[in-house]
Amino acid sequence: MVEKEGKPICAGFIYLTNSDAVLLEWIVSDPEYRENDRKDALELLITGAEAACKEIGKKHMFTIGRNRHLIDIHKNLGWTVDPDSSHEIIKNI
């Protein structure tokens, strides 16, 4: 979570696996927070997650998203974004 002056700006979750990969998911942010500060906070959140994962020996990070702004932030931080759309495949059993 990234906060400024005690106010939460954004948060996300790192799901660890028994492999060299992790899943970075459920990134959320306060839509009413100033846009530029929110972008900086999201970058800090993602780079902080990268550093934490690297520190514990993980080699790969994966995330899923459709929010254009968040995708652009990932691109700017050097993440590879697949140009082809993916689909969530769900079955209730």
N, CA, C and O atoms as CSV, one atom per row, in Angstrom:
chain,resi,resn,atom,element,x,y,z
A,1,MET,N,N,0.844,-1.166,0.000
A,1,MET,CA,C,0.000,0.000,0.000
A,1,MET,C,C,0.894,1.236,0.000
A,1,MET,O,O,1.943,1.264,0.645
A,2,VAL,N,N,0.464,2.241,-0.726
A,2,VAL,CA,C,1.168,3.518,-0.733
A,2,VAL,C,C,0.236,4.552,-0.119
A,2,VAL,O,O,-0.917,4.694,-0.526
A,3,GLU,N,N,0.759,5.271,0.870
A,3,GLU,CA,C,0.010,6.316,1.546
A,3,GLU,C,C,0.767,7.631,1.451
A,3,GLU,O,O,1.985,7.654,1.273
A,4,LYS,N,N,0.029,8.717,1.574
A,4,LYS,CA,C,0.650,10.039,1.670
A,4,LYS,C,C,-0.097,10.802,2.743
A,4,LYS,O,O,-1.315,10.971,2.670
A,5,GLU,N,N,0.643,11.262,3.742
A,5,GLU,CA,C,0.067,11.995,4.864
A,5,GLU,C,C,-1.072,11.201,5.504
A,5,GLU,O,O,-2.102,11.763,5.878
A,6,GLY,N,N,-0.872,9.880,5.624
A,6,GLY,CA,C,-1.851,9.019,6.265
A,6,GLY,C,C,-3.043,8.648,5.416
A,6,GLY,O,O,-3.930,7.932,5.882
A,7,LYS,N,N,-3.089,9.120,4.166
A,7,LYS,CA,C,-4.211,8.811,3.280
A,7,LYS,C,C,-3.799,7.729,2.292
A,7,LYS,O,O,-2.839,7.918,1.546
A,8,PRO,N,N,-4.505,6.592,2.270
A,8,PRO,CA,C,-4.176,5.545,1.291
A,8,PRO,C,C,-4.437,6.031,-0.131
A,8,PRO,O,O,-5.488,6.600,-0.426
A,9,ILE,N,N,-3.461,5.794,-1.007
A,9,ILE,CA,C,-3.609,6.190,-2.415
A,9,ILE,C,C,-3.841,4.967,-3.287
A,9,ILE,O,O,-4.717,4.974,-4.152
A,10,CYS,N,N,-3.051,3.905,-3.061
A,10,CYS,CA,C,-3.211,2.697,-3.873
A,10,CYS,C,C,-2.678,1.490,-3.106
A,10,CYS,O,O,-1.924,1.621,-2.142
A,11,ALA,N,N,-3.092,0.326,-3.561
A,11,ALA,CA,C,-2.657,-0.922,-2.929
A,11,ALA,C,C,-2.717,-2.035,-3.962
A,11,ALA,O,O,-3.379,-1.907,-4.992
A,12,GLY,N,N,-2.024,-3.117,-3.678
A,12,GLY,CA,C,-2.042,-4.291,-4.545
A,12,GLY,C,C,-1.594,-5.499,-3.745
A,12,GLY,O,O,-1.151,-5.377,-2.603
A,13,PHE,N,N,-1.714,-6.662,-4.359
A,13,PHE,CA,C,-1.373,-7.912,-3.690
A,13,PHE,C,C,-0.369,-8.701,-4.515
A,13,PHE,O,O,-0.470,-8.769,-5.740
A,14,ILE,N,N,0.602,-9.297,-3.828
A,14,ILE,CA,C,1.572,-10.183,-4.461
A,14,ILE,C,C,1.213,-11.607,-4.052
A,14,ILE,O,O,1.217,-11.938,-2.867
A,15,TYR,N,N,0.906,-12.438,-5.026
A,15,TYR,CA,C,0.613,-13.840,-4.776
A,15,TYR,C,C,1.870,-14.646,-5.082
A,15,TYR,O,O,2.320,-14.703,-6.226
A,16,LEU,N,N,2.430,-15.266,-4.047
A,16,LEU,CA,C,3.642,-16.060,-4.206
A,16,LEU,C,C,3.299,-17.459,-4.694
A,16,LEU,O,O,2.222,-17.980,-4.405
A,17,THR,N,N,4.209,-18.057,-5.426
A,17,THR,CA,C,4.063,-19.428,-5.895
A,17,THR,C,C,5.299,-20.211,-5.465
A,17,THR,O,O,6.239,-19.646,-4.906
A,18,ASN,N,N,5.290,-21.501,-5.727
A,18,ASN,CA,C,6.472,-22.309,-5.415
A,18,ASN,C,C,7.446,-22.338,-6.597
A,18,ASN,O,O,8.340,-23.181,-6.657
A,19,SER,N,N,7.260,-21.415,-7.524
A,19,SER,CA,C,8.158,-21.299,-8.679
A,19,SER,C,C,8.908,-19.965,-8.571
A,19,SER,O,O,8.862,-19.299,-7.537
A,20,ASP,N,N,9.588,-19.593,-9.640
A,20,ASP,CA,C,10.294,-18.313,-9.675
A,20,ASP,C,C,9.369,-17.156,-10.054
A,20,ASP,O,O,9.833,-16.032,-10.247
A,21,ALA,N,N,8.075,-17.419,-10.162
A,21,ALA,CA,C,7.118,-16.412,-10.622
A,21,ALA,C,C,6.155,-16.009,-9.509
A,21,ALA,O,O,5.858,-16.786,-8.602
A,22,VAL,N,N,5.677,-14.768,-9.608
A,22,VAL,CA,C,4.646,-14.266,-8.708
A,22,VAL,C,C,3.560,-13.594,-9.547
A,22,VAL,O,O,3.777,-13.235,-10.704
A,23,LEU,N,N,2.410,-13.437,-8.944
A,23,LEU,CA,C,1.297,-12.737,-9.568
A,23,LEU,C,C,1.078,-11.439,-8.806
A,23,LEU,O,O,0.860,-11.463,-7.595
A,24,LEU,N,N,1.133,-10.320,-9.491
A,24,LEU,CA,C,0.836,-9.010,-8.902
A,24,LEU,C,C,-0.571,-8.648,-9.358
A,24,LEU,O,O,-0.805,-8.431,-10.547
A,25,GLU,N,N,-1.495,-8.584,-8.425
A,25,GLU,CA,C,-2.895,-8.413,-8.812
A,25,GLU,C,C,-3.657,-7.490,-7.884
A,25,GLU,O,O,-3.157,-7.019,-6.863
A,26,TRP,N,N,-4.899,-7.256,-8.296
A,26,TRP,CA,C,-5.874,-6.466,-7.549
A,26,TRP,C,C,-5.307,-5.105,-7.161
A,26,TRP,O,O,-5.459,-4.657,-6.024
A,27,ILE,N,N,-4.655,-4.458,-8.114
A,27,ILE,CA,C,-4.166,-3.102,-7.866
A,27,ILE,C,C,-5.361,-2.158,-7.923
A,27,ILE,O,O,-6.097,-2.113,-8.909
A,28,VAL,N,N,-5.529,-1.419,-6.858
A,28,VAL,CA,C,-6.633,-0.460,-6.769
A,28,VAL,C,C,-6.067,0.889,-6.344
A,28,VAL,O,O,-5.019,0.964,-5.702
A,29,SER,N,N,-6.780,1.956,-6.715
A,29,SER,CA,C,-6.350,3.290,-6.301
A,29,SER,C,C,-7.575,4.163,-6.064
A,29,SER,O,O,-8.667,3.884,-6.561
A,30,ASP,N,N,-7.369,5.214,-5.300
A,30,ASP,CA,C,-8.423,6.173,-5.005
A,30,ASP,C,C,-8.639,7.041,-6.241
A,30,ASP,O,O,-7.775,7.851,-6.576
A,31,PRO,N,N,-9.784,6.888,-6.932
A,31,PRO,CA,C,-10.001,7.642,-8.175
A,31,PRO,C,C,-10.136,9.149,-7.949
A,31,PRO,O,O,-10.030,9.933,-8.892
A,32,GLU,N,N,-10.366,9.545,-6.715
A,32,GLU,CA,C,-10.531,10.968,-6.423
A,32,GLU,C,C,-9.220,11.634,-6.027
A,32,GLU,O,O,-9.170,12.851,-5.849
A,33,TYR,N,N,-8.153,10.838,-5.889
A,33,TYR,CA,C,-6.864,11.412,-5.542
A,33,TYR,C,C,-6.277,12.093,-6.767
A,33,TYR,O,O,-6.529,11.662,-7.892
A,34,ARG,N,N,-5.501,13.147,-6.569
A,34,ARG,CA,C,-4.930,13.893,-7.699
A,34,ARG,C,C,-4.242,12.955,-8.695
A,34,ARG,O,O,-3.457,12.087,-8.313
A,35,GLU,N,N,-4.552,13.148,-9.960
A,35,GLU,CA,C,-4.101,12.214,-11.003
A,35,GLU,C,C,-2.593,12.036,-11.042
A,35,GLU,O,O,-2.116,10.901,-11.075
A,36,ASN,N,N,-1.821,13.128,-11.040
A,36,ASN,CA,C,-0.363,12.995,-11.123
A,36,ASN,C,C,0.209,12.282,-9.909
A,36,ASN,O,O,1.077,11.421,-10.048
A,37,ASP,N,N,-0.270,12.633,-8.718
A,37,ASP,CA,C,0.194,11.953,-7.514
A,37,ASP,C,C,-0.210,10.484,-7.528
A,37,ASP,O,O,0.550,9.628,-7.075
A,38,ARG,N,N,-1.399,10.186,-8.043
A,38,ARG,CA,C,-1.860,8.797,-8.103
A,38,ARG,C,C,-0.959,7.996,-9.044
A,38,ARG,O,O,-0.595,6.862,-8.734
A,39,LYS,N,N,-0.599,8.574,-10.182
A,39,LYS,CA,C,0.299,7.892,-11.118
A,39,LYS,C,C,1.645,7.609,-10.453
A,39,LYS,O,O,2.174,6.504,-10.570
A,40,ASP,N,N,2.199,8.603,-9.757
A,40,ASP,CA,C,3.471,8.418,-9.053
A,40,ASP,C,C,3.343,7.333,-7.985
A,40,ASP,O,O,4.250,6.520,-7.806
A,41,ALA,N,N,2.215,7.324,-7.279
A,41,ALA,CA,C,1.992,6.321,-6.229
A,41,ALA,C,C,1.898,4.923,-6.832
A,41,ALA,O,O,2.429,3.969,-6.265
A,42,LEU,N,N,1.229,4.795,-7.971
A,42,LEU,CA,C,1.123,3.493,-8.634
A,42,LEU,C,C,2.490,3.010,-9.100
A,42,LEU,O,O,2.806,1.826,-8.978
A,43,GLU,N,N,3.298,3.913,-9.630
A,43,GLU,CA,C,4.655,3.538,-10.029
A,43,GLU,C,C,5.460,3.077,-8.818
A,43,GLU,O,O,6.198,2.095,-8.898
A,44,LEU,N,N,5.320,3.782,-7.701
A,44,LEU,CA,C,6.015,3.404,-6.473
A,44,LEU,C,C,5.534,2.041,-5.980
A,44,LEU,O,O,6.338,1.223,-5.533
A,45,LEU,N,N,4.243,1.799,-6.058
A,45,LEU,CA,C,3.684,0.507,-5.649
A,45,LEU,C,C,4.278,-0.628,-6.482
A,45,LEU,O,O,4.719,-1.637,-5.932
A,46,ILE,N,N,4.289,-0.467,-7.793
A,46,ILE,CA,C,4.760,-1.526,-8.687
A,46,ILE,C,C,6.270,-1.737,-8.528
A,46,ILE,O,O,6.724,-2.877,-8.435
A,47,THR,N,N,7.042,-0.661,-8.494
A,47,THR,CA,C,8.492,-0.827,-8.341
A,47,THR,C,C,8.827,-1.375,-6.956
A,47,THR,O,O,9.794,-2.122,-6.808
A,48,GLY,N,N,8.057,-1.021,-5.957
A,48,GLY,CA,C,8.252,-1.587,-4.623
A,48,GLY,C,C,7.962,-3.074,-4.604
A,48,GLY,O,O,8.676,-3.846,-3.963
A,49,ALA,N,N,6.905,-3.480,-5.312
A,49,ALA,CA,C,6.575,-4.908,-5.419
A,49,ALA,C,C,7.688,-5.650,-6.153
A,49,ALA,O,O,8.067,-6.754,-5.763
A,50,GLU,N,N,8.209,-5.041,-7.217
A,50,GLU,CA,C,9.318,-5.654,-7.952
A,50,GLU,C,C,10.519,-5.865,-7.028
A,50,GLU,O,O,11.118,-6.940,-7.022
A,51,ALA,N,N,10.866,-4.847,-6.254
A,51,ALA,CA,C,12.017,-4.939,-5.358
A,51,ALA,C,C,11.799,-6.015,-4.291
A,51,ALA,O,O,12.715,-6.776,-3.977
A,52,ALA,N,N,10.590,-6.076,-3.736
A,52,ALA,CA,C,10.290,-7.080,-2.708
A,52,ALA,C,C,10.410,-8.489,-3.282
A,52,ALA,O,O,10.942,-9.388,-2.631
A,53,CYS,N,N,9.915,-8.676,-4.496
A,53,CYS,CA,C,9.973,-10.004,-5.127
A,53,CYS,C,C,11.404,-10.386,-5.483
A,53,CYS,O,O,11.807,-11.536,-5.310
A,54,LYS,N,N,12.164,-9.423,-5.977
A,54,LYS,CA,C,13.573,-9.683,-6.305
A,54,LYS,C,C,14.348,-10.054,-5.046
A,54,LYS,O,O,15.210,-10.933,-5.077
A,55,GLU,N,N,14.041,-9.383,-3.940
A,55,GLU,CA,C,14.736,-9.631,-2.675
A,55,GLU,C,C,14.541,-11.063,-2.168
A,55,GLU,O,O,15.423,-11.611,-1.506
A,56,ILE,N,N,13.391,-11.670,-2.477
A,56,ILE,CA,C,13.149,-13.049,-2.031
A,56,ILE,C,C,13.467,-14.073,-3.117
A,56,ILE,O,O,13.127,-15.249,-2.990
A,57,GLY,N,N,14.127,-13.614,-4.194
A,57,GLY,CA,C,14.628,-14.538,-5.205
A,57,GLY,C,C,13.689,-14.857,-6.347
A,57,GLY,O,O,13.962,-15.764,-7.133
A,58,LYS,N,N,12.592,-14.135,-6.458
A,58,LYS,CA,C,11.674,-14.380,-7.575
A,58,LYS,C,C,12.247,-13.761,-8.840
A,58,LYS,O,O,12.946,-12.749,-8.784
A,59,LYS,N,N,11.950,-14.371,-9.979
A,59,LYS,CA,C,12.529,-13.935,-11.251
A,59,LYS,C,C,11.502,-13.367,-12.230
A,59,LYS,O,O,11.868,-12.640,-13.153
A,60,HIS,N,N,10.228,-13.690,-12.041
A,60,HIS,CA,C,9.199,-13.296,-13.002
A,60,HIS,C,C,7.976,-12.755,-12.272
A,60,HIS,O,O,7.581,-13.260,-11.221
A,61,MET,N,N,7.381,-11.703,-12.865
A,61,MET,CA,C,6.139,-11.161,-12.329
A,61,MET,C,C,5.101,-11.156,-13.438
A,61,MET,O,O,5.416,-10.915,-14.603
A,62,PHE,N,N,3.866,-11.423,-13.060
A,62,PHE,CA,C,2.770,-11.533,-14.010
A,62,PHE,C,C,1.587,-10.757,-13.448
A,62,PHE,O,O,1.347,-10.778,-12.241
A,63,THR,N,N,0.855,-10.080,-14.305
A,63,THR,CA,C,-0.371,-9.410,-13.894
A,63,THR,C,C,-1.352,-9.404,-15.055
A,63,THR,O,O,-0.966,-9.606,-16.206
A,64,ILE,N,N,-2.593,-9.177,-14.754
A,64,ILE,CA,C,-3.654,-9.098,-15.758
A,64,ILE,C,C,-4.338,-7.757,-15.580
A,64,ILE,O,O,-4.606,-7.346,-14.451
A,65,GLY,N,N,-4.621,-7.074,-16.664
A,65,GLY,CA,C,-5.288,-5.785,-16.526
A,65,GLY,C,C,-5.975,-5.344,-17.792
A,65,GLY,O,O,-5.653,-5.786,-18.895
A,66,ARG,N,N,-6.940,-4.453,-17.601
A,66,ARG,CA,C,-7.597,-3.864,-18.759
A,66,ARG,C,C,-7.681,-2.351,-18.653
A,66,ARG,O,O,-8.139,-1.686,-19.582
A,67,ASN,N,N,-7.237,-1.800,-17.516
A,67,ASN,CA,C,-7.251,-0.358,-17.338
A,67,ASN,C,C,-6.095,0.254,-18.134
A,67,ASN,O,O,-4.929,-0.027,-17.859
A,68,ARG,N,N,-6.420,1.077,-19.103
A,68,ARG,CA,C,-5.425,1.635,-20.018
A,68,ARG,C,C,-4.333,2.400,-19.267
A,68,ARG,O,O,-3.155,2.269,-19.600
A,69,HIS,N,N,-4.702,3.193,-18.266
A,69,HIS,CA,C,-3.692,3.970,-17.526
A,69,HIS,C,C,-2.723,3.052,-16.780
A,69,HIS,O,O,-1.515,3.293,-16.768
A,70,LEU,N,N,-3.250,2.012,-16.165
A,70,LEU,CA,C,-2.396,1.079,-15.429
A,70,LEU,C,C,-1.504,0.288,-16.387
A,70,LEU,O,O,-0.345,0.013,-16.075
A,71,ILE,N,N,-2.037,-0.071,-17.537
A,71,ILE,CA,C,-1.229,-0.758,-18.553
A,71,ILE,C,C,-0.087,0.149,-19.009
A,71,ILE,O,O,1.047,-0.305,-19.161
A,72,ASP,N,N,-0.386,1.429,-19.228
A,72,ASP,CA,C,0.661,2.368,-19.649
A,72,ASP,C,C,1.737,2.532,-18.584
A,72,ASP,O,O,2.918,2.652,-18.912
A,73,ILE,N,N,1.343,2.537,-17.310
A,73,ILE,CA,C,2.331,2.630,-16.235
A,73,ILE,C,C,3.254,1.416,-16.266
A,73,ILE,O,O,4.470,1.552,-16.139
A,74,HIS,N,N,2.671,0.222,-16.437
A,74,HIS,CA,C,3.495,-0.992,-16.532
A,74,HIS,C,C,4.460,-0.899,-17.717
A,74,HIS,O,O,5.638,-1.232,-17.584
A,75,LYS,N,N,3.970,-0.452,-18.863
A,75,LYS,CA,C,4.837,-0.310,-20.043
A,75,LYS,C,C,6.002,0.628,-19.742
A,75,LYS,O,O,7.149,0.332,-20.075
A,76,ASN,N,N,5.700,1.757,-19.112
A,76,ASN,CA,C,6.743,2.746,-18.800
A,76,ASN,C,C,7.775,2.201,-17.820
A,76,ASN,O,O,8.905,2.688,-17.767
A,77,LEU,N,N,7.387,1.190,-17.044
A,77,LEU,CA,C,8.315,0.591,-16.083
A,77,LEU,C,C,9.038,-0.628,-16.660
A,77,LEU,O,O,9.728,-1.347,-15.937
A,78,GLY,N,N,8.873,-0.857,-17.978
A,78,GLY,CA,C,9.615,-1.917,-18.639
A,78,GLY,C,C,8.924,-3.264,-18.708
A,78,GLY,O,O,9.547,-4.253,-19.093
A,79,TRP,N,N,7.654,-3.327,-18.345
A,79,TRP,CA,C,6.908,-4.582,-18.442
A,79,TRP,C,C,6.534,-4.820,-19.898
A,79,TRP,O,O,6.325,-3.867,-20.649
A,80,THR,N,N,6.447,-6.072,-20.300
A,80,THR,CA,C,5.999,-6.445,-21.636
A,80,THR,C,C,4.485,-6.586,-21.609
A,80,THR,O,O,3.938,-7.308,-20.776
A,81,VAL,N,N,3.811,-5.897,-22.520
A,81,VAL,CA,C,2.353,-5.964,-22.605
A,81,VAL,C,C,1.994,-6.643,-23.919
A,81,VAL,O,O,2.323,-6.147,-24.997
A,82,ASP,N,N,1.318,-7.782,-23.820
A,82,ASP,CA,C,0.900,-8.541,-24.996
A,82,ASP,C,C,-0.108,-7.714,-25.791
A,82,ASP,O,O,-1.104,-7.261,-25.228
A,83,PRO,N,N,0.128,-7.506,-27.086
A,83,PRO,CA,C,-0.807,-6.695,-27.878
A,83,PRO,C,C,-2.127,-7.409,-28.170
A,83,PRO,O,O,-3.105,-6.763,-28.547
A,84,ASP,N,N,-2.165,-8.724,-28.002
A,84,ASP,CA,C,-3.395,-9.473,-28.249
A,84,ASP,C,C,-4.216,-9.571,-26.970
A,84,ASP,O,O,-3.673,-9.788,-25.887
A,85,SER,N,N,-5.521,-9.409,-27.106
A,85,SER,CA,C,-6.405,-9.499,-25.943
A,85,SER,C,C,-6.441,-10.919,-25.403
A,85,SER,O,O,-6.295,-11.894,-26.140
A,86,SER,N,N,-6.638,-11.003,-24.105
A,86,SER,CA,C,-6.838,-12.289,-23.431
A,86,SER,C,C,-8.270,-12.342,-22.911
A,86,SER,O,O,-8.957,-11.323,-22.852
A,87,HIS,N,N,-8.700,-13.508,-22.544
A,87,HIS,CA,C,-10.046,-13.651,-22.013
A,87,HIS,C,C,-9.998,-14.404,-20.696
A,87,HIS,O,O,-9.251,-15.371,-20.543
A,88,GLU,N,N,-10.803,-13.948,-19.751
A,88,GLU,CA,C,-10.958,-14.696,-18.513
A,88,GLU,C,C,-11.849,-15.886,-18.822
A,88,GLU,O,O,-12.895,-15.735,-19.453
A,89,ILE,N,N,-11.449,-17.046,-18.388
A,89,ILE,CA,C,-12.229,-18.270,-18.641
A,89,ILE,C,C,-12.629,-18.838,-17.301
A,89,ILE,O,O,-11.778,-19.254,-16.515
A,90,ILE,N,N,-13.922,-18.856,-17.038
A,90,ILE,CA,C,-14.438,-19.209,-15.713
A,90,ILE,C,C,-15.515,-20.286,-15.850
A,90,ILE,O,O,-16.293,-20.280,-16.804
A,91,LYS,N,N,-15.552,-21.194,-14.900
A,91,LYS,CA,C,-16.627,-22.168,-14.829
A,91,LYS,C,C,-17.039,-22.320,-13.379
A,91,LYS,O,O,-16.202,-22.617,-12.526
A,92,ASN,N,N,-18.298,-22.125,-13.089
A,92,ASN,CA,C,-18.827,-22.385,-11.763
A,92,ASN,C,C,-19.148,-23.869,-11.683
A,92,ASN,O,O,-19.896,-24.389,-12.511
A,93,ILE,N,N,-18.590,-24.550,-10.695
A,93,ILE,CA,C,-18.839,-25.990,-10.585
A,93,ILE,C,C,-19.533,-26.336,-9.281
A,93,ILE,O,O,-19.818,-27.506,-9.025
